[in-house]
Amino acid sequence: MTDPLSKRRLKMWVRLLGVTRMAEGHLREFLRVEHQTTLPRFDVMAALYRRRDGVTMSELSRMLLVSNGNATTVVDRLEKDGLVRRTPSETDRRTVFVALTPAGLAQFEGLAAGHEAEVSDLFAKLSEADLDALTDILKRMGGT
């Protein structure tokens, strides 16, 4: 016997994907137009902001769920712009740590404030009760 909720779960999944794609597309455009940056650059800077002491390139790739090559390309550009610095490990020549520079910290804080305001605007139709309910549902599904 098929699960009577199966079709509804599928429709919910399609809606969830639609909202995610809409929000991500909107934020990509917002960052491009308002801040002349990209979502991947923002994501790398956000990860480095959370780990101020720096991370290895492998750790950064794992944090972002991207390949080392993708992370390296973004870090190369951020380094060229003076927003991150690479520091070789003192104990392992193959390991390089990457961290935000003071200019990178300052720029990210401005980006983060704009990003937060834009996300708030995107979901402004949700009440506090809506946010609590949705957060609870997503946590039960395994989201963090």
C-alpha positions in Angstrom: 0.0 0.0 0.0 1.3 3.4 -0.9 1.7 6.1 1.7 -1.3 8.5 1.4 1.0 11.5 2.2 3.5 10.6 -0.5 2.2 13.0 -3.1 1.9 15.8 -0.6 5.5 15.3 0.5 6.6 15.5 -3.1 4.7 18.7 -3.6 6.2 20.1 -0.4 9.7 19.2 -1.6 9.1 21.0 -5.0 7.9 24.1 -3.1 10.9 24.0 -0.8 13.2 23.8 -3.7 11.4 26.7 -5.4 11.6 28.9 -2.4 15.3 28.0 -2.0 16.1 28.7 -5.7 14.1 32.0 -5.6 15.9 33.2 -2.5 19.4 32.2 -3.7 18.8 33.8 -7.1 17.6 37.0 -5.4 20.6 37.1 -3.1 23.0 36.4 -5.9 21.6 39.4 -7.8 21.6 41.6 -4.7 25.2 40.9 -3.9 26.2 41.5 -7.6 24.2 44.8 -8.0 24.5 46.3 -4.5 28.0 45.0 -3.5 29.7 44.1 -6.7 30.5 40.7 -5.4 29.4 37.1 -5.9 27.7 34.5 -3.6 30.7 32.2 -3.7 33.0 35.1 -2.5 30.4 35.9 0.2 30.3 32.3 1.3 34.1 32.0 1.5 34.3 35.2 3.5 31.5 34.1 5.8 33.3 30.8 6.5 36.5 32.7 7.2 34.7 35.2 9.4 33.4 32.3 11.6 37.0 31.0 11.9 39.0 34.1 12.5 42.2 32.2 13.3 42.2 30.8 9.8 41.6 27.4 8.2 43.4 25.1 5.8 42.2 25.1 2.2 40.9 21.5 2.8 38.9 22.6 5.8 37.5 25.5 3.9 36.4 23.2 1.0 34.7 20.9 3.5 33.0 23.8 5.3 31.6 25.0 1.9 30.9 21.6 0.4 32.9 22.5 -2.7 36.0 21.1 -4.4 39.5 22.3 -3.4 39.8 23.8 -6.9 36.6 25.9 -6.5 37.7 27.2 -3.1 41.2 28.0 -4.4 39.8 30.0 -7.4 37.7 32.2 -5.0 40.6 32.5 -2.5 43.0 33.5 -5.3 40.7 36.4 -6.2 40.1 37.5 -2.6 43.9 37.4 -2.0 44.5 39.5 -5.1 42.0 42.0 -3.7 43.8 42.1 -0.3 40.8 40.6 1.5 42.5 37.3 2.6 46.0 36.2 3.3 47.6 32.8 3.0 50.1 31.7 5.6 52.2 28.5 5.2 52.1 26.1 8.1 55.2 26.1 10.2 55.0 22.3 10.6 53.9 21.1 7.2 55.1 22.7 4.0 52.1 21.3 2.1 49.6 23.0 4.4 48.5 26.6 3.9 46.2 28.5 6.2 43.9 31.2 4.8 42.3 34.0 6.9 40.6 37.3 6.3 42.8 40.4 6.4 41.6 43.4 8.4 40.3 44.9 5.2 38.5 41.5 4.5 36.9 41.6 8.0 35.7 45.1 7.5 34.3 44.4 4.0 32.6 41.2 5.2 30.9 43.0 8.1 29.3 45.4 5.6 28.3 42.6 3.3 26.8 40.6 6.2 24.7 43.5 7.4 23.3 44.0 3.9 22.8 40.3 3.4 20.9 39.9 6.7 18.7 42.9 5.9 17.9 41.4 2.4 17.1 38.0 3.8 14.9 39.7 6.4 13.0 41.5 3.6 12.7 38.3 1.5 10.9 36.6 4.4 9.1 39.6 5.8 5.7 38.0 5.3 6.5 35.3 7.9 5.4 36.1 11.4 7.3 35.2 14.6 5.0 32.2 15.0 5.6 31.2 11.3 9.4 31.4 11.9 9.2 29.3 15.1 7.1 26.7 13.4 9.2 26.5 10.2 12.4 26.4 12.3 11.0 23.6 14.4 10.0 21.6 11.3 13.3 22.0 9.6 15.2 21.0 12.8 13.1 17.8 13.0 14.1 17.1 9.4 17.7 17.3 10.3 18.5 20.9 9.3 20.7 23.0 11.5 
